[in-house]
Amino acid sequence: MPSEETEVVVVGAGQAGVAMSEHLGAHGVPHLVLERDRIAERWRSERWDSLVANGPAWHDRFPGLEFPDVHPDAFASKEQIADYFVTYAEKIDAPIRCGVEVTSVRRHTGRPGFRVETSEGSIDARFVVTATGPFQQPVVPPIVPDGAVHTQIHSSAYRNPEQLPDGAVLVVGAGSSGVQIADELRRSGREVFLSVGPHDRPPRQYRGRDFCWWLGVLGIWDAETPPRGAEHVTIAVSGARGGHTVDFRALAAAGIELVGMTASYDHGVLRFAPDLGTNIALGDEKYLAFLRAADEYVERDGLDLPEEPEAHVLGPDPECVTDPRPELDLVEAGVGSIVWATGFAADYSWLKVDAFDENGRPEQRRGVSREPGVYFLGLPWLSRRGSSFIWGVWHDARYVADHIATRRSYLAYATDERPGAAPATQKN
């Protein structure tokens, strides 16, 4: 049975796939976007009910369309974000096929391009763009055995407090997901323990401007490589309840008990690393350094922005930080659930090409893989700090599309599309 043919197959119709389609379309490049579920599916079915964007609507969007029903300084809900990408795909007439799963991609032998096997048949393509993003496989550390508590779930499976059985909850991970889930659970009346690891916690707003604005004017969004040791450090920031700075002291004052990183489990007892105070202090240092950099920018450029000296005042550490709990008897503490907000791993098992290093990570430069014709999009630090954010992926997609268009112009030389020179012959 002959396969279908197209120039580019884009795998995934989230923000990266939609952005890729827009730029390929602008170049007139024939392509298909294959999505195993619905457009922006992870926003709908793999996020908790109350989730909103971590950036304001004026920032977390593509240049070609504003959110129609969200104030520019407000934070769009997960459903509004998913609807936004559906609307955007319709606006650009993106050739997206939903309900089609890519099962394998292999390079052709003896001729250019790739065979893309899908749940709906095979497709031959000259180029393949992997736009599946960084949130593919939930990571749950193998620390607490099954049955030790009633429920263990990853943050991608958490929806709301009513979903969990009665009892206290341990939330492991203090990035944006962990702190927002812990806060929501505490506000619902639950007793909550929050396991805090290394983190970066920028101010939500400072001197009247959102931190997304500050990252822009300070040039931080454009940083091409992360600081040494910060490649995987989580960022604790929240758009919930109109947006606020994540403050672990305030979380403790609200009744959440902070503990160190979850280290080990033995006979019903969970032990924590003695690093809570250090993790809080390092997060504070990054926060204060951010404020100082903003102040220097204001002074240097003579901006008329209101001073905010109270933002520099952190207050004393709570008792749970100065005298941290070293261990927790789960039964004695009444812990009925553990929510693992511990991130994700990539899954490229379907991509059967030579594009990865010895650890299975893509080897690429600005999305251009070492395997000619294969591209990656939507990954953290793909080209800069902003690469995995909505606006950042749009700009990365433009670069990748330009690269594909340039490659096509070379490949078209001395063909029916570009006559005038001796054509390259191809072995049969």
BELLINCOR-V218625 format. One record per run of one state. SS is the DSSP state (hx for helix, st for strand, lp for the rest). FROM is the first residue (numbers start at 1). TO is the last residue. Records with the same first field share a line. If there is no record, write none. Layout:
SS->FROM-TO / FROM-TO
This chain:
lp->1-3 / 12-14 / 27-30 / 36-40 / 46-51 / 53-76 / 92-95 / 99-101 / 108-113 / 119-120 / 131-136 / 139-150 / 158-160 / 164-167 / 173-175 / 188-191 / 196-198 / 201-204 / 207-208 / 218-233 / 236-237 / 239-239 / 243-243 / 245-247 / 254-256 / 260-261 / 267-268 / 273-275 / 302-308 / 313-318 / 323-326 / 330-334 / 341-343 / 346-350 / 353-355 / 357-361 / 363-363 / 366-367 / 370-373 / 377-384 / 389-389 / 412-412 / 414-414 / 416-417 / 419-428
st->4-11 / 31-35 / 52-52 / 77-77 / 96-98 / 102-107 / 114-118 / 121-130 / 137-138 / 151-154 / 168-172 / 192-195 / 199-200 / 205-206 / 209-210 / 234-235 / 238-238 / 244-244 / 257-259 / 262-266 / 269-272 / 327-329 / 335-340 / 344-345 / 351-352 / 356-356 / 362-362 / 364-365 / 368-369 / 374-376 / 413-413 / 415-415 / 418-418
hx->15-26 / 41-45 / 78-91 / 155-157 / 161-163 / 176-187 / 211-217 / 240-242 / 248-253 / 276-301 / 309-312 / 319-322 / 385-388 / 390-411
